[in-house]
Amino acid sequence: MAKILFYDLETTGTMYWKNGIHQLSGVVDIDGIAKESFNIRMKPNPNAVIDDAALKIANVTREDLESYGTGMIQGYGQFIKMLGKYVSKFDKKDKFHLCGFRNSGFDDPFMNAWFKQCGDNYFFSWFWGNSLDVSAMASEKFKDERATMPDFKLKTVASKLGIEVDQSKLHDAMYDIELTRQSYYRLCKI
């Protein structure tokens, strides 16, 4: 049984060791069937550095972050409760594959750091150590065409795969994960 956690984060910057997560969205996918989606908007770690340029990309403000009723620890609790419905963290053979777009170099380290900030050093009790990365999968598919593409962002890859992209919704983690999941399954069929 393949358990995949498609996910995306929006953060207060690009450095997992000093910036924080303010949105975590995704889809629990078991054997190709979406079992549950989640969209947690939370206040970032109170010690996180907030880069206004990063907030602009995600189309949020400092005021938006302050208005989120969920704190970092509460968001973590919601996330863990949801994970526990599908995976037993005490079973070494029962874990999620993490899947995203460029997640192995960006989202995965952020989420691992977030677990530690919440006092949980057992990130890999929930997830396999190697991630599925749609960007890497697309690199293989488009290696001969890569030089002709304007960039290799999610919107470009999704469009190249024939997926309609709504530019106004990009950089909302929930929308980005929908594009990522569609892209993953199109790439798996090729």
C-alpha positions in Angstrom: 0.0 0.0 0.0 1.5 3.3 -1.1 0.9 6.1 1.4 1.9 9.5 0.0 1.7 12.8 1.7 1.6 15.5 -1.0 2.4 18.7 0.7 3.6 22.3 0.4 4.7 25.0 2.8 4.7 28.7 2.8 7.4 30.2 4.9 8.7 33.5 6.3 11.9 33.2 4.3 14.2 30.6 2.7 16.4 29.5 5.6 14.9 26.7 7.6 17.2 27.4 10.6 15.9 30.9 11.1 12.6 31.4 9.2 9.3 29.7 10.0 6.3 28.0 8.5 3.0 29.9 8.3 1.0 27.6 6.0 1.1 23.8 5.6 -1.2 22.2 3.1 -1.6 18.9 1.5 -3.4 15.7 0.6 -3.2 12.3 2.2 -3.1 9.9 -0.8 -3.4 6.2 -0.3 -3.0 4.0 -3.4 -3.9 6.9 -5.6 -7.0 7.9 -3.7 -7.2 11.3 -1.9 -8.3 10.4 1.6 -8.0 13.8 3.2 -6.8 17.3 2.5 -5.6 19.8 5.1 -4.7 23.5 5.1 -3.2 24.8 8.3 -2.5 28.5 8.5 -0.6 29.2 11.7 1.5 31.8 13.4 5.1 31.0 12.6 7.6 30.2 15.4 7.8 33.4 17.6 11.6 33.4 17.1 11.4 33.2 13.3 12.8 35.9 11.2 10.1 37.3 8.9 11.2 38.4 5.5 8.7 40.8 3.9 9.8 39.6 0.4 8.8 36.0 1.3 5.5 37.2 2.6 4.9 39.1 -0.6 5.4 36.0 -2.7 2.8 34.2 -0.7 0.5 37.2 -0.8 0.3 37.6 3.0 1.2 40.3 5.4 2.5 40.5 8.9 -1.0 41.4 10.0 -2.3 38.2 8.3 0.2 36.1 10.3 -0.9 37.8 13.6 -4.6 37.2 12.8 -4.1 33.4 12.5 -5.8 31.9 15.5 -3.6 28.8 15.4 -0.1 28.9 16.9 2.8 26.8 15.8 2.3 24.2 18.5 -1.4 24.0 17.9 -0.8 23.6 14.1 1.7 20.8 14.9 -0.9 19.1 17.1 -3.5 19.2 14.3 -1.0 17.8 11.8 0.2 14.9 14.0 -3.4 14.0 14.9 -4.2 13.8 11.1 -1.1 11.7 10.4 -2.0 9.3 13.2 -5.2 8.4 11.4 -3.2 6.8 8.5 0.3 5.8 9.9 1.5 4.2 13.1 4.6 6.1 14.1 5.7 3.0 16.1 5.6 0.7 13.1 8.9 0.9 11.2 7.2 -0.4 8.0 4.2 2.1 8.1 5.2 5.5 6.9 4.3 8.2 4.4 6.4 9.1 1.3 6.7 12.9 1.3 6.0 14.3 -2.1 6.2 17.9 -3.3 7.8 20.2 -5.9 11.4 20.8 -4.9 10.5 19.5 -1.5 13.6 17.5 -0.8 15.8 20.7 -0.8 13.3 23.1 0.7 10.1 21.9 2.3 11.5 18.7 3.9 14.2 20.5 5.9 11.7 23.2 7.0 9.2 20.6 8.2 11.9 18.6 10.0 13.1 21.8 11.8 9.5 22.6 12.7 9.0 19.2 14.3 12.2 19.8 16.4 11.0 23.4 17.3 7.8 21.7 18.6 9.9 19.3 20.7 9.6 16.2 18.5 12.8 14.6 17.4 11.0 11.7 15.7 10.2 13.2 12.3 11.3 10.0 10.6 8.9 7.9 12.6 6.2 9.3 10.3 8.1 9.6 7.0 10.5 7.6 4.9 13.9 9.3 4.7 13.8 9.7 0.9 11.2 11.9 -0.7 9.4 11.9 -4.0 10.2 15.1 -5.7 8.1 16.1 -8.7 10.7 18.5 -9.9 13.3 15.7 -10.2 10.7 13.5 -12.0 10.0 16.3 -14.4 13.7 16.9 -15.0 14.0 13.4 -16.4 10.9 13.8 -18.5 11.9 17.1 -20.0 15.7 16.8 -20.1 15.8 17.1 -23.9 13.5 20.2 -23.9 14.7 21.9 -20.7 16.9 24.5 -22.6 13.8 25.7 -24.4 11.7 26.2 -21.3 11.6 29.7 -19.8 12.1 28.3 -16.3 11.4 25.1 -14.3 8.9 26.4 -11.8 5.8 24.4 -10.8 3.5 26.5 -13.1 5.8 25.9 -16.1 6.1 22.2 -15.5 2.3 21.8 -14.9 1.5 23.7 -18.0 4.0 21.6 -20.0 2.1 18.5 -18.7 -1.2 19.9 -20.0 -2.5 21.1 -16.7 -4.4 24.4 -16.7 -2.8 26.8 -14.3 -4.6 29.7 -12.6 -1.8 32.3 -12.1 -3.8 34.2 -9.5 -3.8 31.1 -7.2 0.0 30.3 -7.3 1.9 30.4 -4.0 -1.1 29.4 -2.0 0.1 26.1 -0.6 -3.2 24.3 -1.1 -3.3 25.3 -4.8 0.3 24.5 -5.3 -0.2 21.0 -3.9 -3.1 20.4 -6.2 -0.8 21.2 -9.2 1.9 19.1 -7.7 -0.4 16.0 -7.2 -1.8 16.3 -10.8 1.8 16.7 -12.1 3.0 13.6 -10.2 0.3 11.4 -11.6 0.8 12.7 -15.1 4.5 12.0 -14.9 3.8 8.5 -13.5 1.7 7.6 -16.5 4.4 8.7 -19.0 
